[in-house]
């Protein structure tokens, strides 16, 4: 019987040990003159806002007092979080300034009786239209007014809609639907939509809507599916978040005519569905019958349980208004018609 000999490459062993040691070291830390220093490169997406290249800060913790860098790593983590917040603030401020500049240009163009045109549209416009705009400035003696001149000739591009402003834009499309909701319904509706956007930004970053690709949508759906499999999150919860994002983007795209592809179409997780309350469950009669049959009371409204206990019967919404003065049921009141109120959320 021949035994196979297995050689052990010591050099590869040393290399792997070195790699493991580097991975175990705290992030963004370096040693300099016996002191732990924080060192982080400015991300590419913020390089045009922060031109430092590399950010170097001292943690003021000596290496001799913290050889493994445990305390210095905690300080570096706080520095990194503060730096990221600073970069996000720069980006938000830059976006807000660009948006305000664009809106000011639109107002100035309208004050001259002109529709604002972006540089791309102005460049493709007939020469007669451009000359007409110049003549308008000359007639009003505004040719030397730089803000009016830029507004009339279209000097600013329309700022892109970022993911961070998606909910604000979507809210404008739902004003009528929101007017029919109770304050508690609005609160739940708002928190669900905002949280869905926050999760998407955490995964994909705050990018313009037109830069969202099909790959982004598929990887986002895969991330939710992994959470369903490993963390025990319900598939319905994942599908709700995906549906929130897709619905908001479609509504904003339709209202503003952005010409975006529906990248989130057919990305819902198979095998799961949103938990929906059956329409009958909005009826106190249905809840009363459930309690009388000895069914579970979980999820029932208090008024349904009270009506079942007191054997109070459900008022007929389609009945005459004279039921308000019914001596047998003095507390019965007609509720608004179905088309005038929103279902529970």
C-alpha positions as CSV (number, residue, x, y, z in Angstrom):
1,X,0.0,0.0,0.0
2,X,1.4,3.3,-1.1
3,X,0.9,6.4,1.1
4,X,0.6,9.7,-0.6
5,X,2.7,12.4,0.8
6,X,1.2,15.9,1.1
7,X,3.6,18.8,1.1
8,X,2.9,21.9,3.1
9,X,3.8,25.1,1.5
10,X,5.1,27.3,4.4
11,X,5.2,30.4,2.3
12,X,1.5,30.1,1.4
13,X,0.7,29.5,5.1
14,X,2.5,32.7,6.0
15,X,0.7,34.7,3.4
16,X,-2.7,33.5,4.5
17,X,-1.8,34.3,8.1
18,X,-0.8,37.8,7.1
19,X,-4.0,38.3,5.3
20,X,-6.0,37.1,8.3
21,X,-4.1,39.4,10.5
22,X,-4.8,42.4,8.2
23,X,-8.5,41.6,8.1
24,X,-8.6,41.4,11.9
25,X,-7.1,44.9,12.3
26,X,-9.5,47.8,12.9
27,X,-10.7,49.6,9.8
28,X,-9.3,53.0,8.7
29,X,-6.4,52.9,11.2
30,X,-2.7,53.4,10.7
31,X,0.2,54.0,12.9
32,X,2.1,57.2,12.8
33,X,4.8,58.4,15.3
34,X,3.5,56.0,17.9
35,X,-0.1,57.2,17.7
36,X,-3.1,55.6,16.0
37,X,-4.4,57.8,13.1
38,X,-7.6,57.6,11.1
39,X,-7.1,57.4,7.4
40,X,-9.8,57.1,4.8
41,X,-10.0,57.9,1.1
42,X,-12.8,60.2,-0.1
43,X,-15.3,58.0,-2.1
44,X,-15.6,58.6,-5.8
45,X,-19.1,59.9,-5.6
46,X,-18.1,62.7,-3.2
47,X,-14.7,63.4,-4.8
48,X,-16.0,66.5,-6.6
49,X,-17.4,67.9,-3.3
50,X,-14.4,67.0,-1.0
51,X,-11.1,67.6,-2.8
52,X,-8.9,66.4,0.0
53,X,-8.3,63.0,-1.5
54,X,-7.4,61.3,1.8
55,X,-8.8,62.3,5.1
56,X,-6.2,62.0,7.9
57,X,-7.1,62.6,11.6
58,X,-5.4,61.7,14.8
59,X,-7.3,59.5,17.3
60,X,-4.9,60.8,20.1
61,X,-4.5,57.3,21.4
62,X,-0.9,56.0,21.7
63,X,-0.1,52.6,20.2
64,X,1.8,51.6,23.4
65,X,-1.4,52.0,25.4
66,X,-3.7,50.3,22.9
67,X,-1.6,47.8,20.9
68,X,-4.5,45.9,19.3
69,X,-6.2,49.2,18.4
70,X,-9.5,48.3,20.2
71,X,-10.1,51.8,21.6
72,X,-8.7,53.5,18.6
73,X,-11.0,51.4,16.4
74,X,-14.0,52.7,18.3
75,X,-12.8,56.3,17.8
76,X,-12.2,55.6,14.1
77,X,-15.7,54.2,13.7
78,X,-17.2,57.4,15.2
79,X,-14.9,59.5,12.9
80,X,-16.0,57.5,9.9
81,X,-19.7,57.9,10.8
82,X,-19.3,61.7,11.2
83,X,-17.4,61.9,8.0
84,X,-20.0,60.0,6.0
85,X,-22.7,62.3,7.5
86,X,-20.6,65.3,6.4
87,X,-20.3,64.0,2.8
88,X,-24.1,63.3,2.7
89,X,-24.7,66.8,3.9
90,X,-22.5,68.2,1.1
91,X,-24.3,66.2,-1.5
92,X,-27.8,67.2,-0.1
93,X,-26.8,70.9,0.0
94,X,-25.4,70.7,-3.6
95,X,-28.6,69.0,-4.8
96,X,-30.8,71.6,-3.0
97,X,-28.9,74.5,-4.4
98,X,-29.1,73.1,-7.9
99,X,-32.8,72.5,-7.5
100,X,-33.4,76.0,-6.2
101,X,-31.3,77.6,-9.0
102,X,-33.4,75.7,-11.5
103,X,-36.7,76.8,-10.0
104,X,-35.5,80.4,-9.8
105,X,-34.6,80.3,-13.5
106,X,-38.1,78.9,-14.4
107,X,-39.8,81.8,-12.5
108,X,-37.6,84.4,-14.1
109,X,-38.4,83.0,-17.6
110,X,-42.1,83.0,-16.9
111,X,-41.8,86.7,-15.7
112,X,-40.7,87.5,-19.3
113,X,-43.6,85.5,-20.8
114,X,-41.3,82.6,-21.9
115,X,-41.2,78.9,-21.1
116,X,-38.0,77.8,-19.6
117,X,-35.9,75.6,-21.8
118,X,-32.9,73.5,-20.8
119,X,-29.6,73.9,-22.6
120,X,-30.2,70.7,-24.6
121,X,-33.6,72.0,-25.8
122,X,-32.2,75.4,-26.6
123,X,-29.4,73.9,-28.7
124,X,-31.9,72.0,-30.8
125,X,-34.3,74.8,-31.2
126,X,-34.6,76.7,-34.5
127,X,-32.5,79.8,-34.7
128,X,-35.6,82.0,-35.1
129,X,-36.8,80.9,-31.6
130,X,-33.5,81.8,-30.0
131,X,-33.4,85.2,-31.7
132,X,-37.0,85.8,-30.5
133,X,-35.8,85.2,-26.9
134,X,-32.9,87.6,-27.4
135,X,-35.2,90.3,-28.8
136,X,-37.5,89.8,-25.7
137,X,-34.5,90.6,-23.5
138,X,-33.5,93.6,-25.6
139,X,-37.1,95.0,-25.7
140,X,-37.2,94.9,-21.9
141,X,-33.7,96.3,-21.4
142,X,-32.6,93.1,-19.6
143,X,-29.9,91.9,-21.9
144,X,-27.2,92.8,-19.4
145,X,-29.1,91.2,-16.5
146,X,-27.2,87.9,-16.0
147,X,-29.9,86.0,-14.1
148,X,-32.6,86.9,-16.6
149,X,-30.4,86.2,-19.6
150,X,-29.5,82.8,-18.2
151,X,-33.2,82.1,-17.6
152,X,-34.3,83.2,-21.0
153,X,-31.6,81.3,-22.9
154,X,-31.7,78.2,-20.7
155,X,-28.4,78.0,-18.8
156,X,-29.3,75.3,-16.2
157,X,-30.1,71.6,-16.6
158,X,-33.1,70.3,-14.7
159,X,-31.7,68.6,-11.5
160,X,-32.2,64.9,-11.3
161,X,-34.7,63.4,-8.8
162,X,-32.7,61.6,-6.2
163,X,-33.9,58.6,-4.2
164,X,-33.9,60.7,-1.1
165,X,-36.6,63.0,-2.6
166,X,-38.6,60.2,-4.1
167,X,-41.2,60.2,-1.3
168,X,-41.7,63.9,-1.5
169,X,-42.3,63.7,-5.2
170,X,-44.6,60.7,-4.8
171,X,-46.6,62.5,-2.0
172,X,-47.6,65.1,-4.6
173,X,-49.3,62.5,-6.7
174,X,-51.4,61.2,-3.8
175,X,-53.0,64.4,-2.4
176,X,-56.6,63.3,-3.1
177,X,-56.1,59.8,-1.6
178,X,-54.4,61.3,1.5
179,X,-57.3,63.7,2.0
180,X,-59.6,60.7,2.6
181,X,-57.4,59.1,5.2
182,X,-57.5,59.6,8.9
183,X,-54.4,61.1,10.7
184,X,-53.5,57.6,11.9
185,X,-53.8,56.2,8.4
186,X,-51.6,59.0,7.0
187,X,-49.0,58.2,9.7
188,X,-48.9,54.5,8.8
189,X,-48.9,55.2,5.1
190,X,-46.1,57.7,5.4
191,X,-43.9,55.6,7.7
192,X,-44.2,52.6,5.4
193,X,-43.2,54.5,2.3
194,X,-40.4,56.4,3.9
195,X,-38.9,53.3,5.5
196,X,-39.0,51.5,2.1
197,X,-37.0,54.4,0.6
198,X,-34.5,54.4,3.5
199,X,-33.8,50.7,3.1
200,X,-33.2,51.1,-0.7
201,X,-30.8,54.0,-0.1
202,X,-28.9,51.9,2.5
203,X,-28.4,49.1,-0.1
204,X,-27.9,51.1,-3.3
205,X,-26.9,54.6,-2.1
206,X,-28.7,57.9,-2.8
207,X,-28.6,57.9,-6.6
208,X,-30.8,59.6,-9.3
209,X,-33.8,57.8,-10.4
210,X,-32.6,57.6,-14.0
211,X,-29.5,55.7,-12.8
212,X,-31.4,52.9,-11.3
213,X,-30.9,49.8,-13.4
214,X,-32.5,46.5,-13.8
215,X,-29.5,44.9,-12.0
216,X,-30.1,47.2,-9.1
217,X,-33.7,46.1,-8.8
218,X,-32.8,42.4,-9.1
219,X,-30.0,42.6,-6.6
220,X,-32.4,44.4,-4.2
221,X,-35.0,41.7,-4.6
222,X,-32.3,39.0,-4.1
223,X,-31.2,40.8,-0.9
224,X,-34.8,40.7,0.4
225,X,-35.0,37.0,-0.6
226,X,-31.8,36.2,1.4
227,X,-33.3,37.9,4.4
228,X,-36.4,35.8,4.1
229,X,-34.4,32.6,4.0
230,X,-31.8,33.4,6.7
231,X,-33.5,35.9,9.0
232,X,-37.0,34.5,9.0
233,X,-38.6,37.7,7.6
234,X,-42.0,37.1,6.0
235,X,-42.1,37.1,2.2
236,X,-45.1,39.4,2.4
237,X,-43.0,42.0,4.2
238,X,-40.3,41.8,1.5
239,X,-42.9,42.1,-1.3
240,X,-44.5,45.1,0.4
241,X,-41.2,47.0,0.4
242,X,-40.5,46.1,-3.2
243,X,-44.0,47.1,-4.2
244,X,-43.7,50.4,-2.4
245,X,-40.6,51.3,-4.3
246,X,-41.9,50.3,-7.7
247,X,-45.2,52.0,-7.2
248,X,-43.7,55.3,-6.1
249,X,-41.2,55.3,-9.1
250,X,-44.1,54.6,-11.5
251,X,-46.3,57.3,-10.1
252,X,-43.5,59.9,-10.2
253,X,-42.4,58.8,-13.7
254,X,-46.0,59.2,-15.0
255,X,-46.5,62.6,-13.4
256,X,-43.2,64.2,-14.5
257,X,-42.9,62.2,-17.8
258,X,-39.4,61.2,-17.0
259,X,-39.4,58.3,-19.5
260,X,-38.0,55.8,-17.1
261,X,-38.1,52.0,-17.6
262,X,-40.1,50.0,-15.0
263,X,-37.0,48.3,-13.6
264,X,-38.8,47.0,-10.6
265,X,-41.4,45.1,-12.6
266,X,-41.8,41.4,-11.8
267,X,-39.2,41.6,-8.9
268,X,-41.6,40.4,-6.2
269,X,-40.5,37.3,-4.4
270,X,-42.3,34.1,-5.5
271,X,-44.2,32.2,-2.9
272,X,-45.1,35.1,-0.8
273,X,-47.9,37.6,-0.8
274,X,-48.9,40.7,1.1
275,X,-51.2,40.1,4.0
276,X,-54.5,41.7,3.1
277,X,-57.5,42.1,5.3
278,X,-60.6,40.7,3.7
279,X,-63.2,43.4,3.0
280,X,-65.7,41.7,5.2
281,X,-63.4,42.1,8.2
282,X,-64.1,45.9,8.1
283,X,-67.6,45.0,9.2
284,X,-68.5,44.9,12.8
285,X,-71.1,42.3,11.9
286,X,-68.4,39.9,10.7
287,X,-66.4,40.5,13.9
288,X,-69.5,39.9,16.1
289,X,-70.2,36.6,14.4
290,X,-66.6,35.5,14.8
291,X,-66.7,36.1,18.6
292,X,-70.1,34.4,18.9
293,X,-68.7,31.3,17.2
294,X,-65.9,31.2,19.7
295,X,-63.2,32.3,17.2
296,X,-60.0,34.0,18.3
297,X,-60.3,37.7,19.1
298,X,-56.8,38.6,18.0
299,X,-56.8,41.4,15.3
300,X,-60.4,42.4,16.1
301,X,-61.4,46.0,16.8
302,X,-62.6,46.8,20.3
303,X,-66.0,48.0,19.0
304,X,-66.5,44.6,17.3
305,X,-65.9,42.7,20.6
306,X,-68.1,45.1,22.5
307,X,-70.9,44.7,20.1
308,X,-70.6,40.9,20.4
309,X,-70.6,41.0,24.1
310,X,-73.5,43.4,24.5
311,X,-75.4,41.7,21.6
312,X,-75.6,45.1,19.9
313,X,-76.4,44.8,16.2
314,X,-74.5,46.6,13.4
315,X,-76.2,49.7,12.0
316,X,-77.2,49.5,8.4
317,X,-75.1,52.0,6.5
318,X,-77.6,52.0,3.7
319,X,-80.6,52.7,6.0
320,X,-82.5,56.0,6.3
321,X,-81.0,58.8,8.4
322,X,-83.9,58.4,10.8
323,X,-81.9,55.5,12.4
324,X,-80.0,58.2,14.3
325,X,-83.0,58.8,16.4
326,X,-83.8,55.1,16.9
327,X,-84.8,54.7,20.6
328,X,-83.6,51.1,20.6
329,X,-80.2,52.0,19.2
330,X,-79.6,55.6,20.3
331,X,-75.8,55.3,19.8
332,X,-76.0,54.1,16.2
333,X,-74.7,56.6,13.7
334,X,-74.3,56.4,10.0
335,X,-70.7,56.3,8.8
336,X,-69.5,58.1,5.7
337,X,-70.2,56.4,2.4
338,X,-67.6,53.9,1.2
339,X,-66.5,56.2,-1.7
340,X,-65.9,59.1,0.8
341,X,-63.6,57.2,3.2
342,X,-60.4,55.1,2.9
343,X,-60.2,51.6,4.1
344,X,-58.1,50.8,7.1
345,X,-54.4,50.4,6.5
